[in-house]
């Protein structure tokens, strides 16, 4: 901690274990939610395309599995919203 001028143990722990904490939060949120069957809308093709700014479970998993600078920036921009959606059971 002293080598990197981080004197708060909690901050150092979170920095060292960020990926594991994200995985743990995703698994915890996934375990509490029930899987609902997909019901297509009448007249629709049944396929919806998510935009880059839309937050979905698949998008969060994709970002976690591919830690590129772009994905990291996306996660940091949407981190508060992702955590809130996990707490509400929406992800």
C-alpha positions in Angstrom: 0.0 0.0 0.0 2.8 2.4 0.8 4.6 1.8 -2.5 1.5 3.1 -4.4 0.6 5.8 -1.8 -2.7 4.2 -0.9 -3.2 4.4 2.9 -6.8 3.2 3.0 -7.0 -0.6 3.3 -10.5 -0.7 1.9 -9.5 1.2 -1.2 -6.4 -1.0 -1.7 -8.5 -4.2 -1.3 -11.0 -3.0 -3.8 -8.3 -2.0 -6.3 -6.6 -5.4 -6.0 -9.7 -7.5 -6.2 -11.9 -5.5 -8.6 -12.6 -8.3 -11.1 -13.4 -10.8 -8.4 -15.7 -8.4 -6.6 -17.6 -7.7 -9.9 -17.9 -11.5 -10.5 -19.2 -12.0 -7.0 -21.8 -9.2 -7.4 -22.9 -10.6 -10.7 -23.3 -14.1 -9.3 -25.1 -12.8 -6.2 -27.5 -10.8 -8.3 -28.0 -13.7 -10.7 -28.8 -16.2 -8.0 -31.7 -14.1 -6.5 -33.5 -13.5 -9.7 -36.0 -15.8 -11.3 -35.7 -16.7 -14.9 -38.8 -15.7 -16.8 -39.7 -17.1 -20.1 -39.4 -14.8 -23.1 -42.7 -13.7 -24.5 -42.5 -12.0 -27.9 -44.6 -9.0 -28.8 -47.3 -9.6 -31.4 -46.1 -8.5 -34.8 -42.5 -8.1 -33.8 -39.6 -10.1 -35.0 -38.7 -11.2 -31.5 -35.1 -9.8 -31.9 -34.1 -6.6 -30.1 -30.8 -5.0 -30.5 -29.4 -3.3 -27.4 -27.6 0.1 -27.9 -24.1 0.6 -26.5 -25.6 2.8 -23.7 -28.3 0.4 -22.6 -27.3 -1.7 -19.6 -28.2 -5.4 -19.8 -26.9 -8.4 -18.0 -25.3 -9.6 -21.2 -23.5 -6.2 -21.8 -22.2 -6.3 -18.2 -20.9 -9.9 -18.6 -19.3 -9.0 -22.0 -17.5 -6.0 -20.4 -16.4 -8.2 -17.5 -15.1 -10.9 -19.8 -13.2 -8.4 -22.1 -11.3 -5.9 -20.0 -10.3 -3.5 -22.7 -9.8 0.2 -22.0 -13.1 1.0 -23.9 -15.0 -1.6 -21.8 -13.4 -0.4 -18.6 -14.4 3.2 -19.4 -18.0 2.1 -20.2 -18.1 0.2 -16.8 -16.8 3.2 -14.9 -19.3 5.5 -16.6 -22.2 3.2 -15.7 -20.9 1.7 -12.4 -23.4 3.5 -10.1 -26.3 2.6 -12.3 -25.2 -1.1 -12.6 -24.8 -1.4 -8.9 -28.2 0.2 -8.3 -29.8 -2.1 -10.8 -28.2 -5.1 -9.1 -29.5 -4.0 -5.8 -33.0 -3.6 -7.2 -32.8 -7.0 -8.9 -33.2 -5.6 -12.4 -30.0 -7.2 -13.7 
